[in-house]
């Protein structure tokens, strides 16, 4: 066989990869000695990593005095390093013995079957070694190779008490919390952990005592990385047996066959990890169940949210509850999920949340992943100067994207819509390495064809397709993608003819990008919801019936709580008509109009003041005349000021500064707080003036705002404030001086 023949080698690679991920493979004869075959086979092994079971080769081994001994010895040594076991036998003799054994005509024991029997401790050692290899590496955006977890891990803080969003009953018919809660992919929109004053712990503390916990957090905040870290620490401590399972890899049939969680864990995460003979498997299963009952197992389940749409989701949650309440509930169990999957309440499980990274963790992250180079040091200094980017870089994923773009573009991109545009541009031209695809089928060097198609996919799911459940807006089947590809090709006949695009090739290419992740067999979702929202908004902002669609979405209880409308407010070319249209839309019991305006400020950094006035006047009035019913939305409005950039933040500073002279002290106090939220140095002078306000509450808020801004221009005024009668103001002034770092 000519292994250099492309059709043969391609088919062989595919077949080998399929076999190696399903069953042990047996090589008989001398095929492994062929250098061309070795090249193909080694490539497959490197590709699938630790997913492979055992492989065997049947080949006679020459005696030491044979002229072929040295050559065969090196050959054997090379393959044993790849995990292949050798059976010293001639092919014909082995096949006859194997046939006799299978037919039952002879005892199964034969000299040709490997005679090495592992002790139970060796089985456990092999299990831990393989698991350590599986979880011991992490991938960072823009880096071609995985990195060693123990070399790059950054200890993030975990808030011990996750604060669930309020329910719709509590806020007059608002959306269910998982829909209403902003599913911002990069960073949580709630108050910073420091402001919550909740107790935080380090990941290691979760292993010091029995733990039943759910860890939540925004996409990209490091949930999976923390779970991998806890798994490796458990292996190192050698106290408990660690079990790590990515829930997205579970099939319904596997769950149903197992019947309960303990069987599923053993079948999917323990016995499936290494090759076991029948006796080893039986012994390991007995040991696993005994350990589970004794509390000697640490179970790590990653990505509960990734099976939220699976039809066995509720059954799996029930299985977790049953395990916890059974005799096997003494072991540790830690589950990670995004917030919107926490509709289910797990009794006796702590709900925790990963905190955004602080400044020290941000710098540690950059040094660990990129090195302490002069370029990284310059980048870190640039980040410190741009406070408006702080909320973005507190998330590991977005920090890695911003870092990648900094090296690529030579500057920091801080405006959100521009950042999303750049991310989309990157994703349309990148293969998702984890999917193992070598190349795109369609010649599309700038990614414009894939971008046009993925935009249609995102927009149609929200506004065109007939969906019966909200969750269906987020899910695509193979059939959905194929049908959309057919529609795309029908409407762009010339483009497809020139570039030789067929629906099958287009669907295949889009699934090979990092845009989509497979969440089940033939089922996909966008890897990050905000990217789906941005792509939909890109189409929405150019739609000929934009006002009609905007109105329809405004009254859709799901769409209005997503970021599509607020992004559209920043993307639309002529915002005047759209903002006037927004003025005509009514306010709801849960202040939909107010909150939509507030979220829109994050995306309108570069529009004229006349348009900003239309958008923000209602929000400024909120500071002046806050109704009791609006109290739950105070943080929403103040956070919206913090997320503003460019012309928008400048306009807001100018308008809010005027309120520092307002007669009502509550208005002055809220104005100082709002300026602190914006965090722009342009607010320093008016806040210094507010340190001399007649009311001590306003002075306190002004000092706290200066703490957040941390500008040296405030030093003299803060030193003067150290002599104020109010002790809290003195403390705030002292803290601000420490933060600024002035030696005076």
Secondary structure, 3 states (H helix, E strand, C coil): CCCCCHHHHHHHHHHHHHHHCCCCEEEECCHHHCHHHHHHHHHHHHHHHHHCCCEEEECCCCCCCCCCHHHHHHHHHHHHHCCEEEECCCHHHHHHHHHHHHHCCCCCCCCCCCCCCCCHHHHHHHHHHHHHHHHCEECCCCCCCCEEHHHHCCCCEEECCCCCCCCCCCCCCCCCHHHHCCCCCCCCCCCCHHHHCCCEEEHHHHHCCCCEEEEECCCCCCHHHHHHHHHHHHHHHCCCEEEEEEHHHCCHHHHHHHCCHHHHHHHHHHCCCCCCCHHHHHHHHHHHHHHHHHCCEEEEEECHHHHCCCCCHHHHHHHHHHHHHCCCCCCEEEEEECHHHCCCCCCCCEEEEECCCCHHHHHHHHHHHHCCCHHHHHHHHHHHHCHHHHHHHCCHHHHHHHHHHHHHHCCCCCCHHHHHHHHHHHHCCCECHHHCCCCCCCCCCCCHHHHHHHHHHHHHHHHCCCCCCHHHHHCEEHHHHHHHHHHHHHHCHHHHHHCCCCHHHHHHHHHCECCEEEEECCEEEECCHHHHHHHHHHHHCCCCCHHHHHHHHHCCCCHHHCCHHHHHHHHCCCHHHHHHHHHHCCCCCCCHHHHHHHHHHHHCCCCCHHHHHHHHHHHHHHHHCCCHHHHHHHHHHHHHHHCCCHHHHHHHHHHHHHHCCCCCHHHHHHHHHHHHHHCCHHHHHHHHHHCCCCCHHHHHHHHHHHHHHCCHHHHHHHHHHCCCCCHHHHHHHHHHHHHHCCCC
